[in-house]
Amino acid sequence: MIKEKRHSIIIDTLMKQGSILVSDLVDKLKVSSVTVRKDLTELEKLGKLYRSHGKAILINPYINNRSVNDKEKIAPEAKRSIGLEASRLIDRDDSIIIASGSTVHALARCIQPIHRLTVVSASLVVSEILALNENIDVIQLGGMLRHSSLSVVGQYSEQILQNFSFSKLYLGVDGVDFEYGITTTDMREAELNKKMMAAAQKTIVLADSNKFGRRGFAKIADMEMVDLIITDSNISEQNIKAIEEMGIDLLIAR
């Protein structure tokens, strides 16, 4: 099989599956592992794929830290639909935690309680949005301000959570990797998120479909610690199947 044909098959497979092992490509293409690795190296240099631990994936899994203002511009309609679905899960007289990030900003804009609601948040933006509603009691966590996310981190934020118990945590993440777990780009934020998870009865991850297969620098938790994922309708069938197989509830915002 000529090189151009192999490259076409590799890319077509990745478009369908998202990732593929080198060993599977050896069987599929009927060539040596050396040839497969040379093909993957060449395609990676062309920006067509990314190599990682004996496999090829369609996109670079590693996320760089970006400002929340930049993130607000990415998939805004998907984030709004996710936020709307997430807001519908809030119960009467509920007590919840809202973490940080552009997707939870969308959630905050969708919350319109007809009852009392208590919200603890690390995000200054979330607190500012919710402060406009008199039916919401807002507790803003203190600590060191992350300028890129406009949210707080550090021991002061973590300590106050020891005195509270919540029904739900709404958690925005930078990456959802089924093997590695949920991640963010800041290790201080990851530590605060862990404390939030410990204080909540249920962890709800809000992630647009672009987040799947990606990794941030700092790990928050394994996938088994997630109770529910809310995402948009662009999620692939492969990712839907993987989430279902892990026993995690999935809500797709249409």
Secondary structure as GFF3:
##gff-version 3
##sequence-region A 1 254
A	DSSP	alpha_helix	3	17	.	.	.	ID=ss1
A	DSSP	beta_strand	19	21	.	.	.	ID=ss2
A	DSSP	alpha_helix	22	29	.	.	.	ID=ss3
A	DSSP	alpha_helix	33	45	.	.	.	ID=ss4
A	DSSP	beta_strand	50	52	.	.	.	ID=ss5
A	DSSP	beta_strand	55	57	.	.	.	ID=ss6
A	DSSP	alpha_helix	68	72	.	.	.	ID=ss7
A	DSSP	alpha_helix	76	87	.	.	.	ID=ss8
A	DSSP	beta_strand	95	98	.	.	.	ID=ss9
A	DSSP	alpha_helix	102	110	.	.	.	ID=ss10
A	DSSP	beta_strand	117	121	.	.	.	ID=ss11
A	DSSP	alpha_helix	124	130	.	.	.	ID=ss12
A	DSSP	beta_strand	136	140	.	.	.	ID=ss13
A	DSSP	beta_strand	144	146	.	.	.	ID=ss14
A	DSSP	beta_strand	151	153	.	.	.	ID=ss15
A	DSSP	alpha_helix	155	160	.	.	.	ID=ss16
A	DSSP	three_ten_helix	161	163	.	.	.	ID=ss17
A	DSSP	beta_strand	166	172	.	.	.	ID=ss18
A	DSSP	beta_strand	175	177	.	.	.	ID=ss19
A	DSSP	beta_strand	181	184	.	.	.	ID=ss20
A	DSSP	alpha_helix	187	199	.	.	.	ID=ss21
A	DSSP	beta_strand	200	206	.	.	.	ID=ss22
A	DSSP	three_ten_helix	209	211	.	.	.	ID=ss23
A	DSSP	beta_strand	218	221	.	.	.	ID=ss24
A	DSSP	three_ten_helix	223	225	.	.	.	ID=ss25
A	DSSP	beta_strand	228	232	.	.	.	ID=ss26
A	DSSP	alpha_helix	237	245	.	.	.	ID=ss27
A	DSSP	beta_strand	249	253	.	.	.	ID=ss28
###
